[in-house]
């Protein structure tokens, strides 16, 4: 997942996906939050929900 507002759109989409048994990946350097604290809180919540959900663009590029 990439996009804006980690603490809103990304977080809630990640929760919905998880509740429907999808495995997700959030590209941490391709998302941003409404503020620094909210951004990191959302990433931590997503990581708690799915252990391996957070990746970087470099990790994604290495998979291609």
Residue, then its C-alpha position, 0 to 999 in steps of 0.5 A: x500500500x502507498x499513499x497519503x495519510x497513513x493514520x487515516x486511509x492507509x491504517x483503516x484500509x489495512x485493518x479492513x484488509x486484515x479483517x478479510x484475511x488479506x496479507x498486506x504490505x505498506x511501503x513505509x517510505x511511500x506513505x505520509x501521515x497528518x503529522x509525524x506522531x500520527x504517522x508512526x503510531x499508525x505504522x506501529x499499529x499496522x505492524x502489531x496487526x501483521x508482523x511483516x506488513x511494513x516494507x521499504x521501496x528498496x525491498x519492493x524493488x529487490x523483489x522485482 
